[in-house]
Amino acid sequence: MKYKFDLEDRLIDFAIRISDIVEALPNTKLANQIGNQLIRCGTAPALNYGEAQSAESTKDFIHKLKIVLKELRESLVCLKIIVRKPLIEPVKKLDPIIKENNELIAIIVTSIQTAEKNNIKK
């Protein structure tokens, strides 16, 4: 069976995993602040990617992907704060989501570069 790569599904799964992390945070001022921020920026990539699929132009598509990238980078910073504090222990539990976050960033960066390169040719 051939594996089907679906970025939208990966972004949705990422959002769900982020929600699980937020639910596991302790009830402290810092954890509540980071949790509120993380739930917004951690779910935004899937939503913005959905918008990108209906972009009105290549320029609009690139712009929406850049928003996805911005939100993924913000999510990564929130995860790093959770690890360094540490707000969830053992912090090694967060390694898989941080790895996925970095992979998604790399995919989106490459997608933006490809779209920009293809847009210049037109």
Contact map, one row per residue, 1 for C-alpha under 8 A:
11100000000000000000000000000000000000000000000000000000000000000000000000000000000000000000000000000000000000000000000000
11110000000000000000000000000000000000000000000000000000000000000000000000000000000000000000000000000000000000000000000000
11111000000000000000000000000000000000000000000000000000000000000000000000000000000000000000000000000000000000000000000000
01111100000000000000000000000000000000000000000000000000000000000000000000000000000000000000000000000000000000000000000000
00111110000000000000000000000000000000000000000000000000000000000000000000000000000000000000000000000000000000000000000000
00011111110000000000000000000000000000000000000000000000000000000000000000000000000000000000000000000000000000000000000000
00001111111000000000000000000000000000000000000000000000000000000000000000000000000000000000000000000000000000000000000000
00000111111100000000000000000000000000000000010011000000000000000000000000000000000000000000000000000000000000000000000000
00000111111110000000000000000000000000000000000000000000000000000000000000000000000000000000000000000000000000000000000000
00000111111111000000000000000000000000000000000000000000000000000000000000000000000000000000000000000000000000000000000000
00000011111111100000000000000000000000000000110000000000000000000000000000000000000000000000000000000001000000000000000000
00000001111111110000000000000000000000000010010000000000000000000000000000000000000000000000000000000000000000000000000000
00000000111111111000000000000000000000000000000000000000000000000000000000000000000000000000000000000000000000000000000000
00000000011111111100000000000000000000000110000000000000000000000000000000000000000000000000000010011000000000000000000000
00000000001111111110000000000000000000100111110000000000000000000000000000000000000000000000000000000000000000000000000000
00000000000111111111000000000000000000000010000000000000000000000000000000000000000000000000000000000000000000000000000000
00000000000011111111100000000000000000000000000000000000000000000000000000000000000000000000000010000000000000000000000000
00000000000001111111110000000000000001100110000000000000000000000000000000000000000000000000000010000000000000000000000000
00000000000000111111111000000000000000100100000000000000000000000000000000000000000000000000000000000000000000000000000000
00000000000000011111111100000000000000000000000000000000000000000000000000000000000000000000000000000000000000000000000000
00000000000000001111111110000000000000000000000000000000000000000000000000000000000000000000000000000000000000000000000000
00000000000000000111111110000000001101100000000000000000000000000000000000000000000000000000000000000000000000000000000000
00000000000000000011111110000000000000000000000000000000000000000000000000000000000000000000000000000000000000000000000000
00000000000000000001111111000000000000000000000000000000000000000000000000000000000000010000000000000000000000000000000000
00000000000000000000111111100011001000000000000000000000000000000000000000000000000000110000000000000000000000000000000000
00000000000000000000000111110011000000000000000000000000000000000000000000000000000000110000000000000000000000000000000000
00000000000000000000000011111011000000000000000000000000000000000000000000000000000000000000000000000000000000000000000000
00000000000000000000000001111111000000000000000000000000000000000000000000000000000000000000000000000000000000000000000000
00000000000000000000000000111111100000000000000000000000000000000000000000000000000000000000000000000000000000000000000000
00000000000000000000000000011111110000000000000000000000000000000000000000000000000000000000000000000000000000000000000000
00000000000000000000000011111111111000000000000000000000000000000000000000000000010000100000000000000000000000000000000000
00000000000000000000000011111111111100000000000000000000000000000000000000000000000000000000000000000000000000000000000000
00000000000000000000000000001111111110000000000000000000000000000000000000000000000000000000000000000000000000000000000000
00000000000000000000000000000111111111000000000000000000000000000000000000000100010000000000000000000000000000000000000000
00000000000000000000010010000011111111100000000000000000000000000000000000000000000000000000000000000000000000000000000000
00000000000000000000010000000001111111110000000000000000000000000000000000000000000000000000000000000000000000000000000000
00000000000000000000000000000000111111111000000000000000000000000000000000000100000000000000000000000000000000000000000000
00000000000000000100010000000000011111111100000000000000000000000000000001100110000000000000000000000000000000000000000000
00000000000000100110010000000000001111111110000000000000000000000000000000000000000000000000000000000000000000000000000000
00000000000000000000000000000000000111111111000000000000000000000000000000000000000000000000000000000000000000000000000000
00000000000000000000000000000000000011111111100000000000000000000000001101100000000000000000000000000000000000000000000000
00000000000001100110000000000000000001111111100000000000000000000000001100100000000000000000000000000000000000000000000000
00000000000101110100000000000000000000111111111000000000000000000000000000000000000000000000000000000000000000000000000000
00000000000000100000000000000000000000011111111100000000000000000001001000000000000000000000000000000000000000000000000000
00000000001000100000000000000000000000001111111110000000000000000011101100000000000000000000000000000000000000000000000000
00000001001100100000000000000000000000000011111111000000000000000001000000000000000000000000000000000000000000000000000000
00000000000000000000000000000000000000000011111111100000000000000000000000000000000000000000000000000000000000000000000000
00000000000000000000000000000000000000000001111111110000000000011011000000000000000000000000000000000000000000000000000000
00000001000000000000000000000000000000000000111111111000000000011001000000000000000000000000000000000000000000000000000000
00000001000000000000000000000000000000000000011111111100000000000000000000000000000000000000000000000000000000000000000000
00000000000000000000000000000000000000000000001111111110000000010000000000000000000000000000000000000000000000000000000000
00000000000000000000000000000000000000000000000111111110000111011000000000000000000000000000000000000000000000000000000000
00000000000000000000000000000000000000000000000011111110000010000000000000000000000000000000000000000000000000000000000000
00000000000000000000000000000000000000000000000001111111000010000000000000000000000000000000000000000000000000000000000000
00000000000000000000000000000000000000000000000000111111110110010000000000000000000000000000000000000000000000000000000000
00000000000000000000000000000000000000000000000000000111110110000000000000000000000000000000000000000000000000000000000000
00000000000000000000000000000000000000000000000000000011111110000000000000000000000000000000000000000000000000000000000000
00000000000000000000000000000000000000000000000000000011111111000000000000000000000000000000000000000000000000000010001000
00000000000000000000000000000000000000000000000000000000111111100000000000000000000000000000000000000000000000000000001000
00000000000000000000000000000000000000000000000000010011111111110000000000000000000000000000000000000000000000000000000000
00000000000000000000000000000000000000000000000000011111111111111000000000000000000000000000000000000000000000000000000000
00000000000000000000000000000000000000000000000000010000011111111100000000000000000000000000000000000000000000010011000000
00000000000000000000000000000000000000000000000000000000001111111110000000000000000000000000000000000000000000000000000000
00000000000000000000000000000000000000000000000110110010000111111111000000000000000000000000000000000000000000000000000000
00000000000000000000000000000000000000000000000110010000000011111111100000000000000000000000000000000000000100110000000000
00000000000000000000000000000000000000000000000000000000000001111111110000000000000000000000000000000000000100010000000000
00000000000000000000000000000000000000000000100100000000000000111111111000000000000000000000000000000000000000000000000000
00000000000000000000000000000000000000000001110110000000000000011111111100000000000000000000000000000000000100000000000000
00000000000000000000000000000000000000000000100000000000000000001111111110000000000000000000000000000000100110000000000000
00000000000000000000000000000000000000000000000000000000000000000111111111000000000000000000000000000000000000000000000000
00000000000000000000000000000000000000001101100000000000000000000011111111100000000000000000000000000000000000000000000000
00000000000000000000000000000000000000001100100000000000000000000001111111110000000000000000000000001001100000000000000000
00000000000000000000000000000000000000000000000000000000000000000000111111111000000000000000000000000000100000000000000000
00000000000000000000000000000000000001001000000000000000000000000000011111111100000000000000000000000000000000000000000000
00000000000000000000000000000000000001001100000000000000000000000000001111111110000000000000000000001000000000000000000000
00000000000000000000000000000000000000000000000000000000000000000000000111111111000000000000000001001100000000000000000000
00000000000000000000000000000000000000000000000000000000000000000000000011111111100000000000000000000000000000000000000000
00000000000000000000000000000000010011000000000000000000000000000000000001111111110000000000000000000000000000000000000000
00000000000000000000000000000000000001000000000000000000000000000000000000111111111000000000010001000000000000000000000000
00000000000000000000000000000000000000000000000000000000000000000000000000011111111100000000000000000000000000000000000000
00000000000000000000000000000000000000000000000000000000000000000000000000001111111111000000000000000000000000000000000000
00000000000000000000000000000010010000000000000000000000000000000000000000000111111111110000000000000000000000000000000000
00000000000000000000000000000000000000000000000000000000000000000000000000000011111111110010010000000000000000000000000000
00000000000000000000000000000000000000000000000000000000000000000000000000000001111111100000000000000000000000000000000000
00000000000000000000000000000000000000000000000000000000000000000000000000000000111111100000000000000000000000000000000000
00000000000000000000000000000000000000000000000000000000000000000000000000000000111111111010000000000000000000000000000000
00000000000000000000000011000010000000000000000000000000000000000000000000000000011111111000000000000000000000000000000000
00000000000000000000000111000000000000000000000000000000000000000000000000000000011001111110000000000000000000000000000000
00000000000000000000000000000000000000000000000000000000000000000000000000000000000001111111100000000000000000000000000000
00000000000000000000000000000000000000000000000000000000000000000000000000000000000000011111100000000000000000000000000000
00000000000000000000000000000000000000000000000000000000000000000000000000000000001001011111111000000000000000000000000000
00000000000000000000000000000000000000000000000000000000000000000000000000000000000000001111111000000000000000000000000000
00000000000000000000000000000000000000000000000000000000000000000000000000000000000000001111111100000000000000000000000000
00000000000000000000000000000000000000000000000000000000000000000000000000000010001000000011111111000000000000000000000000
00000000000000000000000000000000000000000000000000000000000000000000000000000000000000000011111111100000000000000000000000
00000000000000000000000000000000000000000000000000000000000000000000000000000000000000000000111111110000000000000000000000
00000000000001001100000000000000000000000000000000000000000000000000000000000000000000000000011111111000000000000000000000
00000000000000000000000000000000000000000000000000000000000000000000000000010010000000000000011111111100000000000000000000
00000000000000000000000000000000000000000000000000000000000000000000000000000000000000000000001111111110000000000000000000
00000000000001000000000000000000000000000000000000000000000000000000000000000000000000000000000111111111000000000000000000
00000000000001000000000000000000000000000000000000000000000000000000000100110000000000000000000011111111100000000000000000
00000000000000000000000000000000000000000000000000000000000000000000000000010000000000000000000001111111110000000000000000
00000000000000000000000000000000000000000000000000000000000000000000000000000000000000000000000000111111111000000000000000
00000000001000000000000000000000000000000000000000000000000000000000000100000000000000000000000000011111111100000000000000
00000000000000000000000000000000000000000000000000000000000000000000100110000000000000000000000000001111111110000000000000
00000000000000000000000000000000000000000000000000000000000000000000000000000000000000000000000000000111111111000000000000
00000000000000000000000000000000000000000000000000000000000000000000000000000000000000000000000000000011111111100000000000
00000000000000000000000000000000000000000000000000000000000000001101100000000000000000000000000000000001111111110000000000
00000000000000000000000000000000000000000000000000000000000000000000100000000000000000000000000000000000111111111000000000
00000000000000000000000000000000000000000000000000000000000000000000000000000000000000000000000000000000011111111100000000
00000000000000000000000000000000000000000000000000000000000000001000000000000000000000000000000000000000001111111110000000
00000000000000000000000000000000000000000000000000000000000001001100000000000000000000000000000000000000000111111111000000
00000000000000000000000000000000000000000000000000000000000000000000000000000000000000000000000000000000000011111111100000
00000000000000000000000000000000000000000000000000000000000000000000000000000000000000000000000000000000000001111111110000
00000000000000000000000000000000000000000000000000000000010001000000000000000000000000000000000000000000000000111111111000
00000000000000000000000000000000000000000000000000000000000001000000000000000000000000000000000000000000000000011111111100
00000000000000000000000000000000000000000000000000000000000000000000000000000000000000000000000000000000000000001111111110
00000000000000000000000000000000000000000000000000000000000000000000000000000000000000000000000000000000000000000111111111
00000000000000000000000000000000000000000000000000000000011000000000000000000000000000000000000000000000000000000011111111
00000000000000000000000000000000000000000000000000000000000000000000000000000000000000000000000000000000000000000001111111
00000000000000000000000000000000000000000000000000000000000000000000000000000000000000000000000000000000000000000000111111
00000000000000000000000000000000000000000000000000000000000000000000000000000000000000000000000000000000000000000000011111
